[in-house]
Amino acid sequence: YLTAVCNEALRIYPVAMLTFPRVTKEQTELLGYQLEPNVGVAGCIYLLHHREDLYPEPKQFKPERFLERKFSPYEFLPFGSGARQCIGMALAQFEMKLALAQIILDYDLTLLEKRPVKAGRRGVTLSPLGGIKMMMNGKRTPSKSVAIPATV
């Protein structure tokens, strides 16, 4: 479920908005459009991840959609795809899961503002405009628990 939560966060708020541009070498047809040679083309990750035909209720945070279906590399590409896919993808996903799991296990958190989060450009990436304000209500007290093997 942790992977599904991280994937859903990356779907709604992808780190990068666009794929790296490609340039047509010859006249090309793309989705019914005729493109001349030397035309720059880039995919919009943000718009792809918000298509209702792929992601019903795309603005809603629903991690379950990643448990119910395996999306193709052409439907879910928060780190790009193919030969130019982000080289740091595996590390970024691991760090994201590790940090989120540790924070959730160690702290009680409260969201301070119940407003929709708006993303803004920060260089070539996106981040929440004005940040996200949360209250750390204290460190959770350790309890006796049984270790359960899991894959992160």
C-alpha positions as CSV (number, residue, x, y, z in Angstrom):
1,Y,0.0,0.0,0.0
2,L,2.9,2.3,0.7
3,T,4.0,2.0,-3.0
4,A,0.5,2.8,-4.1
5,V,0.4,5.9,-1.9
6,C,3.8,7.1,-3.3
7,N,2.7,6.4,-6.9
8,E,-0.6,8.3,-6.4
9,A,1.3,11.3,-5.0
10,L,3.6,11.2,-8.0
11,R,0.6,10.9,-10.4
12,I,-1.2,13.9,-9.0
13,Y,2.0,16.0,-8.4
14,P,4.7,14.7,-10.8
15,V,8.2,15.9,-10.1
16,A,8.6,17.1,-13.7
17,M,5.8,18.4,-15.9
18,L,7.2,17.5,-19.3
19,T,9.3,14.7,-20.8
20,F,12.5,15.7,-22.5
21,P,11.8,17.0,-25.9
22,R,12.4,15.0,-29.0
23,V,12.9,16.4,-32.6
24,T,11.3,14.9,-35.6
25,K,13.9,13.8,-38.2
26,E,11.4,13.5,-41.0
27,Q,7.7,14.2,-41.7
28,T,5.8,12.3,-39.0
29,E,2.2,11.6,-38.1
30,L,1.5,11.8,-34.4
31,L,-2.1,11.2,-33.1
32,G,-3.5,12.3,-36.5
33,Y,-1.3,15.4,-36.7
34,Q,1.3,15.9,-39.5
35,L,4.6,17.1,-38.1
36,E,7.3,18.5,-40.4
37,P,11.0,17.6,-39.9
38,N,12.8,19.4,-37.1
39,V,9.7,20.0,-35.0
40,G,10.2,19.7,-31.2
41,V,7.8,17.4,-29.4
42,A,7.5,16.9,-25.6
43,G,4.9,14.9,-23.7
44,C,3.1,16.5,-20.8
45,I,3.3,14.2,-17.8
46,Y,0.9,16.3,-15.7
47,L,-1.9,16.2,-18.3
48,L,-1.4,12.5,-19.0
49,H,-1.7,11.7,-15.3
50,H,-4.9,13.7,-15.1
51,R,-6.8,12.1,-18.0
52,E,-10.2,10.9,-16.8
53,D,-10.3,8.0,-19.2
54,L,-7.1,6.6,-17.5
55,Y,-7.7,7.9,-14.0
56,P,-11.4,8.4,-13.1
57,E,-11.8,11.3,-10.7
58,P,-8.2,12.4,-11.4
59,K,-8.0,15.1,-8.8
60,Q,-8.9,12.7,-6.0
61,F,-6.2,11.0,-4.0
62,K,-7.0,7.3,-4.5
63,P,-3.9,5.0,-4.0
64,E,-6.2,2.0,-4.5
65,R,-6.2,2.7,-8.2
66,F,-2.5,1.4,-8.2
67,L,-3.6,-1.8,-6.4
68,E,-6.5,-2.5,-8.8
69,R,-4.6,-2.0,-12.1
70,K,-1.1,-2.1,-13.5
71,F,-0.6,1.0,-15.7
72,S,1.6,0.8,-18.8
73,P,4.8,2.9,-19.1
74,Y,2.7,5.1,-21.5
75,E,0.1,5.8,-18.9
76,F,2.2,6.4,-15.7
77,L,5.6,8.0,-16.2
78,P,6.5,10.2,-13.3
79,F,10.2,9.7,-14.1
80,G,9.9,9.7,-17.9
81,S,10.1,6.6,-19.9
82,G,12.3,4.7,-22.3
83,A,16.0,5.4,-22.9
84,R,15.7,8.9,-21.3
85,Q,14.0,7.7,-18.1
86,C,15.4,9.3,-14.9
87,I,18.6,7.4,-13.9
88,G,17.8,8.1,-10.2
89,M,14.2,6.6,-10.3
90,A,14.9,3.6,-8.1
91,L,16.8,5.7,-5.5
92,A,14.1,8.4,-5.5
93,Q,11.3,5.8,-5.0
94,F,13.2,4.1,-2.3
95,E,14.0,7.3,-0.4
96,M,10.4,8.5,-0.8
97,K,9.0,5.3,0.7
98,L,11.6,5.1,3.5
99,A,11.1,8.8,4.5
100,L,7.3,8.5,4.4
101,A,7.2,5.3,6.4
102,Q,9.6,6.6,9.0
103,I,7.6,9.9,9.5
104,I,4.3,8.0,9.7
105,L,5.6,5.5,12.2
106,D,7.3,8.1,14.4
107,Y,5.0,11.1,14.4
108,D,1.3,12.1,14.7
109,L,0.7,14.7,12.1
110,T,-2.1,17.2,11.5
111,L,-2.7,19.1,8.3
112,L,-3.1,22.8,9.3
113,E,-4.8,24.1,6.1
114,K,-7.6,22.2,4.4
115,R,-7.1,24.0,1.1
116,P,-6.3,22.3,-2.2
117,V,-2.6,22.2,-2.9
118,K,-1.5,24.1,-6.0
119,A,1.7,23.1,-7.7
120,G,4.2,25.6,-9.0
121,R,7.4,25.3,-11.1
122,R,10.7,25.2,-9.2
123,G,13.3,25.0,-11.9
124,V,12.4,22.0,-14.1
125,T,10.4,20.4,-11.3
126,L,7.2,21.1,-9.5
127,S,6.6,21.7,-5.8
128,P,3.6,22.9,-3.7
129,L,3.2,26.7,-3.8
130,G,3.8,28.0,-0.3
131,G,4.6,24.5,1.0
132,I,2.3,22.3,3.0
133,K,1.8,23.4,6.6
134,M,1.6,20.5,9.1
135,M,1.7,20.2,12.9
136,M,3.9,17.6,14.4
137,N,1.9,16.6,17.5
138,G,4.8,14.8,19.1
139,K,6.7,11.7,18.7
140,R,4.8,8.5,18.9
141,T,5.6,6.4,21.9
142,P,7.1,3.0,21.1
143,S,4.9,0.1,21.8
144,K,5.6,-3.6,21.9
145,S,4.9,-4.9,18.5
146,V,5.5,-8.0,16.5
147,A,7.9,-7.6,13.6
148,I,6.1,-8.4,10.3
149,P,8.3,-9.0,7.3
150,A,7.6,-6.6,4.4
151,T,9.0,-5.3,1.2
152,V,9.5,-1.6,1.0
